[in-house]
Structure formats: C-alpha cells, structure tokens
Amino acid sequence: MSREYEKGTFKHKMAEAANLPKDLALGLPVVHVTGRSEACVENYRGILEYTDSLVRVQTKCGQIRFTGKHLQIEYYMNDEMKITGRITAMEYV
C-alpha cells in the first residue's frame, strides 16, 4: 500500500472523527451548478484550458471539464471561480 493512500485514508478517518466537512479537511472540490447557465467551482488548483466551448479545471483529485456554448469565466480567485454560458455537460476526468 502506497504512502499517499495511507495518508489519504488517515486524513479521511480524522475528518470523519472530528465531524469536519470533507471539502475543508481534504481540500476536495465543491461544484455548485445553477441550471444550465452557471457553475461555481471551489478548491480548484488551476485553469488548464479555456475556450468558448470548453473549460478544463485542475483540482486536487483530478480534472473537471465543462463543455457548452459561449462559456466565460466570470471571475476567479485563489480558491473559487464562476463559469457562465450554456453549459451542456460537466465531466470528472
């Protein structure tokens, strides 16, 4: 068993024992989607690709891919961003 897996398991167990939200304790992404026109992503690491039909975002546990039409990143800060436009799909990669 790898050390990364052991660390992840330990952190997961500690978060549960302390009744902490997993996104806070483990740095997992949180995505809030409002209809087909808006998505807020918290706890992301970076923007990998940004076009009017595709936005790829790197997170601690992988990538999140938004596809659609007229996509825009309305704002982004160190730990949160808002994507607007006609979102047709969201995929975890």
N, C-alpha and C positions, 0 to 999 in steps of 0.2 A: 504494500500500500504506500502510495507516494506521500511525501510530507505535506504537499499542498492539499490533498484530500483530507488528511488528518487535521490540518489547521482549519479547513472549511467546516468539517464536522464539529470540531471543538467550538468554533465560533457560533455555529448554528445551535448547538446544545446550550451554550451560555446565553444566547439571545432568548431562547425559549424559557430557560430557567429564570431569567430576570424579567420576563414579560415585556421585552423590548420589541418594537416593530422591526421586522426583518430588513426592510429597506434602510433603516437607520443603522442597525447593528452590522449588517453585512455589506452595505453600500450597493444594494440591488436597485435596478432601475424601476421607476414608477411612471406609468404612462396613463394619462387622463385623456380620453377621446370624447369629444363633444360632436355627436352626429357624424357627418362625413366632411366637415369643414374645418376641424380644429383638433390638434393633438398637442398636449404638453408633456414633455419628457423631463424627468428629474433624474439626477445621479448619472449623467452621461459623462463620457471621457473626452469625446471629440466628434467632429463632423468629418466623415470620410469622403462623402460625395454629396454634391448639392446642385441639382438642376431643377427646371420647372416641372419635371415628371418623376424625379427620384431624389429622395433624401436618405442617405445612409448614415447612421449614428453608431459610434462605438460605445459600448458600456462595459462594465467590469465582467459581465458574464457572456458577452458576445455582441452581435450587431442587431440593430433594429432597422428595418428597411420600410420606408413609406413610399408608395407609388401613387400616382394620380395625375391631375392636370392643374396647371397654374400654381404649383406648390411654392411657398415662400417661407422663409424663416423670419417670422415677425420680430422676434427678439431672441437673444441668447445671452446667458450669463455663465458664470463658472459651473453651476450645477443644475441649471434649468433652461429649457428652450421651448418656444411655441412655434408650431408649424401650422400654416393655414393654406387653404386652397381646396380643391376637390380631391379628397383622399379616397382612393378606391381599394387600397389594400395596405395592411400592416403585417410584416413578417419578422419573426425572430430567426436569425441565422446563427 
